[in-house]
Amino acid sequence: MQDRKVRIGIIGCGGIANGKHMPSLKKIKNAEMVAFCDLIEERAVKAAKEYGIEGAAVYTDYKELLKDDSIEVVHVCTPNRSHAFISIDAMEAGKHVMCEKPMAKTYAEAKAMLETSERTGKKLTIGYQSRWREDSLYLKRLCEEGELGDIYFAKAIALRRRAVPTWGVFLNEYEQGGGPLIDIGTHALDLTLWTMNNYKPKMVVGTTYAKLRDNNKETGNAWGDWDLDKYTVEDAAFGFIVMENGATIILESSWALNIADPREAITMLCGDKAGADMFDGLRINKVKNGRQCMEIPNFDAGGVAFFDGDGNDDASTLEARAWLNAVITDTEPPTKAAQALVVTQILEAIYESAKTGKPVYLDN
């Protein structure tokens, strides 16, 4: 990347900002976090002291932050309900936007975000850092090189055994739009669609459950017992997705499920030349010399430097670095808003199908 600085405003200084966005940006020499906004002023003050430049501004109203014409980029790290209107306001104010996943609560909101980006010329990307893991990048390259052939069956998997997030607004349907499907299932689905390079869904059937949410007094939850009065979303959701080209994707997501082997943000792909899964590290299965065989890449042996860095960047830092590189060089962000829009469209269709008991047919 060039040496110029990118002035950044952080909107929402809670868990995802502190756990991902701000630590990642802090590692990048081109990034200057100059403004912080949160409804709870103390959180914004703390973030400014820990991550901001000297004299970083603090706000409790994001619209005041957007009035600063020197801010070039905004990171939206708020609950799902406010992703769309804050991102749209930011782009209208002349800012490029990195919005945390999912793109929005609804397809209509997400579509409005994309349309605003196209109309204003402001860049919009969505935070899907699972793409930037070493195993994901390796698998994506295999798919691009045709190693798997025509990928016609896949699984997108985000299954926790008993790990319901009991803090913040995760359990609040109004704020979030759903539970594990929209929270962690979105990562698995994005990873699957991206590796397949298939963004044309045709039909979706979905089911959601709250069996363990409602029927357990002793939850065994990793983060302590949940408050049933505040738990208004599903504890598990599943989708059956048929793409326009006939490919099938099964999406499995849960915060609480009686499963012995939880797996999160992984994919399984089956092509007509080979298959791949992330069940026990990345494994490539195929037939060679008439024999079934498996290849297991060694990620301890070094690899490709995708962007300027020290070679030890984690997935979130690689994502942030790629995002700022797109801003500086005026190129398209690696995670395109149009791709994230399809993820939201499918998630919404799963919820709709679960409510109606009928398939949802999508027009693209």
N, C-alpha and C positions, 0 to 999 in steps of 0.2 A: 504494500500500500504506500501511497505518497505520505509525506511527513505532516501534512496539514491536520489541524485539530478539528474534530467534529463536536460541536456543542450540543449536549444532550439534556433533555428534561425527563425526569422519572415521575410518572403519575401512578400512585399506588405504591406505598413503601412497606407492604406486608410481607408475607412468607415467600412468595415467588420472586419478589424483587430482591429480598435479602438472600434467598437460597440460590438464585440463578443469575438474574440480570445484572445487578450491581457488582457482585464479585467478578463476573466475567468481563464486564466493561473496564473494571479497575486494572485488569491485566493488559489492556490494549493501549499503547502509547498515543494513538490517534484520538482516543475518547476523552472528553472532558464532561463530567457530570456537573452541570452548572445550576440546576434547579430541581427541587424535590417537592412533590405534592402528596398530601394524604389528608383524609378527613380528620384523622387523629394527629394533631400538630406535633405531638411529641415524637411520633414515628418519623415524620419528615425531618425534624430537627436532628434526630439521631442519625438518620441516613446521610444527611448533609455533612455532619461531622466526620462520619466514617468513610464516606465515598466521594464527597464533593470536593471541588476546587476551593481554594480560600475565598470566602465571601459568597459561597453558593446560596442562592435564594431558597426560601421556604414558603410554601403556600398551603392553604387548605381548600382553595377553589381552583380547580384545574384551568378554568377559563382565564384566570389571572396569569397563570404560567404561560398560556398560549399567546398572551399579548407581547411577550418578549421576542422581538424580531430576530435577535441574535441566536436563538435556539433553532437548530437545523433539524434535529431528530427528537422524537418523543417515543419513549417506551411505555406502553399501556399495560400496567400490571395490576389491574383491578378485578373484582368479581365479574363473572361472565356477562351479567345483565348490562353492564356499562361499557363493554368492549366497543360496541358499534357506535354509540353516540359520541363517546370521547374520541375514538379514532377518526370519525368523520369530522368533528369539530377541529381536530388537530390538522388534518389535511386541508381543510378549508382555510386554516390559519397559516398555511404555507409550510407545514412540517412534514417530513417523512416519518412513517410510523412503523415501529415494531410492536405488534400486539401479541400478548401472550395467548397461547391456545386455550380453548378452541376459538375460532375466529369470532363467533358470536353465539348467542342463545338460539337464534333461528336462522333459517336459510334466507329469509327476506332481509334480515338485518345484515347478514354477511354479504349478500348481493349488493346492498346499498353501499357498503364499505368499498367493494371492488369498483362499483360505478363511480364513486367519488374519487378514487385513486386514478381511474382512467380519465375522468373529466379534468381534474386539477393538475395532473402530471406528477403528483407526489407518489413516491414509492411506498408500498405497503407490503409487509411480510408478517408471517405468523410464526410464533415460537414453537417449532417442532424439532427440538434438539436431538431426538433419537436418530434422526437422519445422519448426524455427525459422529456417531460412534464408529469405531474402527470396523466392527463387524458389518455395520450397515453400509458404510462406504465401499467395503470390499464386495459385498453382495450386489450392490448397485452396479458396480463396474462389471461384474460377471454377467448381469442381466443385459447391460448395454452391449456387451461383446457377443451376446447370443449364446452364451454357454448353456443356459437352461432351455433354450429354444422358445417355443410358444407356451407361455405360462397360462394354464387353463384352470388351475385350482390353487387356492391359497387359504391360509388361516391367519387371522389377525388376533393376537392373544394378549390379554391384559387381565390376568386372574390373580387376585389376592385371596388368601385363605380367610384370615380374620384381621384385616388392616383397614378399618374404617377411619378416615380422618375426622376427628372429633372437635377440631378447632376451627376458628374462622367461620365461614359461611358454606362450607362444603356440603352440609346436610340440608341446605335451604333451597328448595326448588325455585322459588321466586328469584333469588340472586344468581343461581347457577344454571338452572334449566334442566338439571338432572343429576344423577349420581355417577357411578363408576363408568358408565358408557361415555358420557361427555367429558369426564375427568381424565381417565387413563385409557379407555377404549379408543379415544380420539388419537392418541399417539400410535397405537398398534395399527389402526386403520390407515393413518397417514403413511406410516412406514411401508405398509403393504401396497397401497396404491402407487407410491413413489417408486418402489423397486420394480413393480410390474409395468410402470408407466402406462397405466390404464385409468382414465378418468371419465369413463362414460357408463354410469350405472343405468340399468334398465328397470329392474324390479327388486323390491326389498320386502322381506318378511321379518318381523321382529317380535321378541317377547321380553318382558321385564318381570322381575320378581322382587318381593320384599319379605321373603319367607323367614330369613334369619333376623332381619330387622325387627319383626313383630313377635317372633315366637321364642326368643331367648332372654332369660333373666341373667344368666351367667354367660356373658358374651365371649369371654376369652380374647377380647380385642387387644391388638398390639398397643393401641394408644388409649386404653381405658374404656370403660363402659360408655356407650352413647346414651344421650337423652332422647328417649322415644318421642317426646313432645316436639322436639326440634328436628327430628329425622323425617323429612318429607320427600325423600327421593328413593329410588330403587336401591337394592343391595347387589343386584346382578342383572345383566341384560345381554341378549344374544341376537345376532342378526344373520340372515341368509340373503346374500346379495348376488344377483345375476347381472353381469355386465352386457353391454350391447354386442360384444363379440362372442358371447356365450360363456365366458369365463365365470367361475363361481368363487365367491369369497365367503367364508364363515367368520364372523366376528364374535369373540367371546370376551366378556368383561365382568369383573366382580370386585367388590370390596370385601365381601363376606360370602364364602362358599365352602362347603365341606369337601375340600380337595386336598390331597396329600402333597401335591407338587405344584405350588404356585409359580407362575411365570408372568413377567410384566413387560409390555412394550416390545414384543418379539413377533416374528412372522415365520410362516412356513410357505414355501412356494413349490409348486409341482409343474414342470414343463415337459415337453415331449422329448427333450434331450437329456435333462437332468433335473434333480430337485435340490432344495436347500432348506435347512431349518436352523433355528437358534435355540433348540431345546437344551443342548449341553455344549455351549459355545456354538460357533458357526460350523455347520457340517454340510458338505456337498456330496450328494449321493448320485451315482450314475453307474453305467455298465461300461467296462473297459476290457478289451480282449476277451469278450464273452463272459466276463465275471462281474458280479455286483461288487462295487467298491465304494469307499468313502474317503473323501479328502477333508482334512481339518487344517485350516490355515493357522500359522503360528504368528500371533500378534505381538509376541515378545521380541521379535527379531527386527523391529523397525519397519518403516513403510514410507509412503509418499507424504511429503510436506505439501498440504493442500493450499495453505496460505502462509504468509510470513508469520513466524512465531518461533518458539524455542523447541518445537517438536514434541512437547509434553502437554500441549493444550488439551483440556477435556472437551467433551462434546459441546457443552454450552459456550465455552470460549471460542471454539471453532465457528460455531453458529454466529456469535456476535462479531467475530472478525470478518466473516464472509459478508455479513449484513453491512458493516461500515465500509468494507471494500466496495460494495455495490453503490453506496452513497457517494463515496469519494470519486469513483471512476465513472459515475453516472451510467451504470449498467443494471440489468434486471436482477433483483435479489434471487438467490438460489432457491429459496422457498417461496414460490409464487402464490399470490393471493387467490388466483383462479383455481389452483390446486386445493388450497385449504377450503375454498367455497364448496367443492365437491364433497369433502369430508363432512362438513356441516350438513349438507343436503342429505347424505346417507344417514347420519346420526338422527336427524329429525324424522326421516322416513321410518327408522326402526322404532322410535318412540310412537309415531303415529300408528304404525301397524300394530304395535303392542296394545294400544288403546282401543282400536277398532276391531282387532282380530282379523283384519283383511290385508292382503298384499297391497303395497303402494307402488304404483307404476310411475316412473320418472320420465319427464320430457326433457331432452337435452338438445 
